[in-house]
Structures are given as C-alpha cells and as structure tokens.
Amino acid sequence: MLRKNDPTPVVVEKWLTDFEQALAAPNDAGLRALFRPDCHWRDVLALTWTIQTLGGRDTVVSALKQWAARARPKGFRIAENRTPPRRVTRVGTDTIEALLAFETDGGWCDGVVRLTEDGGAPQAWTLLTSLDQIKGHEEQFGRTRRQDKVYSRDFRGPNWLDQRKASVEYADRDPAVLVVGGGQAGLSIAARLTQLQIDTLIVDRWPRIGDNWRRRYHALVLHNQTHVNHLPYMPFPPTWPNYIPKDKIATWFEAYVDSQELNYWTGTDFEGASYDEAQGRWTITLPHADGTMRQLRPRHVVMATGASGIPVLPDIPTLKNFRGTVIHSSQYEDGEAWKGKSALVIGTGNSGHDIAQDLHSAGANTTLVQRGSTMVVQVEPGAQLPYTLYDEGPPLEDCDLITVSVPLALAKKSHIAMTEQAKKLDQLLLDGLARRGFRLDFGDDRAGWQFKYLTRGGGYYFNVGCSDLIVTGEIGLIQFSDIAEFVADGARLRDGNVLKADLIVLATGYKGQEALMRKLFGDAVATRVGSIWGFGDGQELRNMFVRTPQPGLWFIAGSFAQCRIYSKYLALQIKASEEGLLPAD
Ligand SMILES: Cc1cc2nc3c(=O)[nH]c(=O)nc-3n(C[C@H](O)[C@H](O)[C@H](O)COP(=O)(O)OP(=O)(O)OC[C@H]3O[C@@H](n4cnc5c(N)ncnc54)[C@H](O)[C@@H]3O)c2cc1C
C-alpha cells in the first residue's frame, strides 16, 4: 500500500510520460528502454479493436508502434479516483502496479502497467491497454443518466410499463441483436448492449427466467463467493450470504431482467439461422412453446448457450443389455424417485459427483464410476484462491481491470502456484480419496482447475461433500476398467460379481460449442468460424468475446466474473459495428 511521501506515483508518472513520447518518436530505441525483455502487452480493443496478447520486447515494441500510428493514443496518466499505484507481489515478482487512463482518437481508455526496477530505471513487465468508452457513444449512468420526461400534458399516454410491454413484443420491428440463452452470459451482454442503446432481445427455451439455475439439484449453492459473482451494473446486496442458493440467484435473474429493462422471450427455442451477406442480416424462425412462430431479422446473433449444448453419449456396446433406466446427466432432475434403489453414475466431473451425492442423500445406494483421472479441490478455501484479489479492498471495477491485465503466461504460473497451495491444504482429503482408488490429477503442467476449465470446460470437482462420502465408503467408487460388461440388472465386474443397478446416469459431459454451431448454423459457418473456447497455440480464448470470421456471429460464456468483465468489451464491439466504427481488419 502507498504511504505518505511514497515516490511510487512519481515513478509511474515519469514512465507514462516517457512512454507517450517514445510511442510518438520516429525510432524504437526509447520505447525499447521502457520494457523488460520478457514483457507482455495485452490490448483489449483500445488500439487494435480486438483482444490480443503479445510477448517479448521486440514483438511488443514493434506492434505498439504499428497500432499506435492508427489509434493515436495520448494523455497517459495515473487513473483519477481509482486505486492508486501500489507496490504488490504478483506471481512471486515485486512490482509497482498502476491503473492508468488515456484516450485515442476514438475512445476513452484505461489500463494497467506493472513496473519492475531491478536496480535500474523502471521497466514495464506487463502493460494492459483497454477501451472503456467509445467517444460520442458513452454509457449513460450516474450524472449522465438517461433523461426521461417528468412533465406530460397527456396523462393517458404510454407510461413506462406500456413502453416496456411494447418494446418486448417486437410487433413492428426487429432487434439489432438476438441473444440466444438467458443465463448469466446472456443477461450480462444484453444489459451492456441495452445500456449502449442497442435494441437487444434474449430468447431462452426454459419457461421461466432463472430456470437454468432453478432446475438444478436441490441443495445447490453457488461455488464462488458472492463478491466475485456480481452481474453488470447491479451488484448483489451487501446483506447477501457468501454463497448464493440456486433459487435465490434464479429470482435475482428475474429481478435483473425487469430492473435493467431487458427484452426476454421465455419458452422460445432457437433452432438455427441463415445469414444474408448482402443485407448483413440473419433470418431466424423462432417457435414459441405455445406453438406460434415468429420470424426475426437481426444483424447480430450472440450465442450465450453455456454448456447446455449436445450431450456426449459414450459408445458402450454392452449398455444395451441393461434393462433399467439410462439417462444423461442433462436429464437428471431429482433423486427422490430412486430412494431404496441402486444407481451407477458414470463420470467424476462436477455433475457426476453432484448427482451421486443427490442420489445418496435421497436414499439410493450409489456408486461412482471413474473413467479418467479428475482433479478434486475443496470448495473452500482451495477453490476460492484465484479470487483473493476481490477480497483485498479495491473496488469491483478495479479488481476486474487488474484481472484483465494478467497475461495468460503469468496467469498460468500463478495457477500452478495456487494448485500447489490447494493441494497442501487438501492433503488429508486427497490421501483419503487415493486410498479408495480415486485417480487424481492436477491438470496439464499442474496448472489446476482454472486451466482445465479454460481449455476443456471440465475435468475437476469442487468438493461440497461427495468426496468425503467416497472416503467413508458411503458412496461407492469403481473404475470403468473394472467393468467387464453391462448386464440386464447392472454391471458385471472383472472379478465376476454383479454390481446391481436400477439407474445408470451418464455424467459424461457435453460436446463443445463447435458441434452446437454446426447443428444450428450449418457446415459452412462452422468451418468458417473454426474452434471456439480453449487457447490452441494462442494466448486468448478462441472466438470468444471478439469478432468471429462469420460476420454478425458472436460468442460469450464463462463464469459470472468472465461474463461481467468481457460482456463490456463484446458490447463495445457490437456498438462500434452498429455505428460503422469497427475497422474492417
Ligand atoms: C453447482 C454449481 C455451482 C456453480 N457455481 C458457480 C459460481 O459460483 N460462479 C460461477 O461463475 N460459476 C458457477 N458455476 C458454473 C457456471 O457459471 C454455470 O454453469 C452457468 O450456468 C453458465 O452460465 P451461462 O449463461 O454461460 O450458461 P447457462 O446457465 O447454461 O445458460 C444457458 C441458457 O441457454 C439456453 N439455451 C441453450 N440453447 C438454447 C437454444 N437453442 N434456444 C434457446 N435457449 C437455449 C438454456 O436454456 C439456458 O438457460 C456453477 C455451476 C454449478 C453446477
């Protein structure tokens, strides 16, 4: 923390002044002197109109020069009224971390620089440049809030409620943006777009807003603490508990839609769309649950469908011998019906564990069947370690900016350290699981659950009790390789015994977004767009929160925090596209 007479702000101000001058200078020498050889630059729309991370001084300096020539950044300074520059340790490195502000020809921007001194002049280790507002299209809030009329000669004219009803009907117009999916991803992007005065409609197949949470298992509370899970603009009340129960968040979603004036059609299944290149519009026919049909022609479709895509149903030839009930985890609703019966749950990710625990709690004799090694982390404190920053004091917006400013390579190092820390904290439980024959892993390069999530969307379990029940033997555990074949009344094991079952749940996950895109938009669009989510060889999630190769098609997904943070940048790009400000390249 900064103390009185601390020279830190002076050091930062000097670096920023030198940086601005060096950016405008005709050669690279000045700029090179300001960066460490192992530096990283992440730009989030400010200079490049995309999200990209570059590493290494030569690459960073030449790219900064190139993009600065177009965007013409200026006015670099320490951000006013935000967390002041601080000396902190990030990924084991002592650094001065400063939130900054600047502008380009088109935008009001912010960012974060981390300087290290290493005995010489301060040099940048990491630099984030990010777009905050588009000039001339600023969000309207606080003192610039929307100016509705207070005075009216006609008291019977359409009031707010009449206008909201007309707005959501779309009787005589098309939305500019159709958002498919009304979970946290859909709500976040719709709220941001609505704030930017982009006409946006959410459609969701569930009959009631919040059903995506309401219909999950009985005991569910969110896994992350309340202070990291806020939606944009409308933080949860400070009186709320640290872990939000599912029905509470579902009800909040309803209130959020009302409060943020979001247009939302429930009971509406999105079954596909075709794109008219000449018109720059999608044609979409939407069947409602009541049997009626509507055709819409939005310019943009944002896919916010989460994991609820296409279930993976593994090819297990002998499963056809089984005479009991077989369901995919997506079809599982409640354990009550299985009281006193026996169940096998195949798959040891979060869903498999949660369903096994729900069945066990309902009085079913339950066995988990493990197919691949799985990471297990205690939901508290291990799974909360990545969010420590949000408990350190800076306001939410500053924590979000600091989170965005960490380049992938450093994030990975930090997660390797956190995985090691969580492993130590959880050692007793992990030893108990290992004794039961549970096969544990800690992710590729031991980078833990966050990287499993970002690369494959699963492969881990936050223990909320099921692991303890496995350790005590109350929930059984076998390996899939222990099963010789499925038979009419269960699974015959290699030792000849039959493990009886009335129910088999395939908690075997979902196909990736590519498969869903292929189904909904066809082969040509799927091929054009390519991979979605995961990093491939790059340092950013593929086709997430940015322009895809298919005009008018966008994707958003992730945790509450990711959706809150990146919905802002996705909305800014759509706004820029609508205003003709998004450059072609
Ligand atoms: C027990 C548990 C605890 C969790 N805790 C947290 C936590 O604390 N913090 C956190 O960040 N994450 C948490 N998660 C993980 C994750 O954030 C959620 O799974 C979340 O639901 C993802 O949100 P989403 O909006 O991307 O997708 P979803 O919530 O799955 O919403 C997608 C919506 O799209 C709709 N849809 C899909 N396809 C179509 C279609 N073709 N037409 C119309 N509608 C469609 C669906 O009906 C659904 O409502 C938790 C998950 C579980 C299971």
The ligand as an ORCA input file, in Angstrom:
! r2SCAN-3c Opt
* xyz 0 1
  C     -23.182    -26.366     -8.562
  C     -22.637    -25.303     -9.442
  C     -22.142    -24.138     -8.878
  C     -21.604    -23.143     -9.675
  N     -21.147    -22.018     -9.099
  C     -20.632    -21.033     -9.850
  C     -20.183    -19.816     -9.260
  O     -20.267    -19.583     -8.069
  N     -19.656    -18.875    -10.076
  C     -19.557    -19.057    -11.409
  O     -19.099    -18.180    -12.116
  N     -19.971    -20.200    -11.997
  C     -20.513    -21.181    -11.253
  N     -20.927    -22.346    -11.856
  C     -20.636    -22.603    -13.284
  C     -21.306    -21.810    -14.414
  O     -21.140    -20.449    -14.248
  C     -22.707    -22.162    -14.709
  O     -22.773    -23.473    -15.154
  C     -23.512    -21.182    -15.609
  O     -24.800    -21.691    -15.683
  C     -23.022    -20.837    -17.008
  O     -23.804    -19.718    -17.466
  P     -24.209    -19.481    -18.976
  O     -25.089    -18.284    -19.023
  O     -22.987    -19.488    -19.809
  O     -25.000    -20.798    -19.369
  P     -26.333    -21.434    -18.774
  O     -26.594    -21.048    -17.386
  O     -26.244    -22.888    -19.110
  O     -27.468    -20.756    -19.648
  C     -27.623    -21.042    -21.000
  C     -29.077    -20.837    -21.339
  O     -29.206    -21.008    -22.747
  C     -30.435    -21.638    -23.011
  N     -30.331    -22.281    -24.323
  C     -29.367    -23.125    -24.728
  N     -29.579    -23.464    -26.022
  C     -30.690    -22.803    -26.420
  C     -31.416    -22.733    -27.657
  N     -31.006    -23.389    -28.742
  N     -32.536    -21.966    -27.712
  C     -32.965    -21.281    -26.620
  N     -32.312    -21.311    -25.439
  C     -31.191    -22.058    -25.347
  C     -30.610    -22.608    -21.876
  O     -31.980    -22.920    -21.687
  C     -30.015    -21.847    -20.692
  O     -30.987    -21.175    -19.935
  C     -21.530    -23.332    -11.072
  C     -22.048    -24.492    -11.652
  C     -22.620    -25.461    -10.850
  C     -23.190    -26.684    -11.488
*
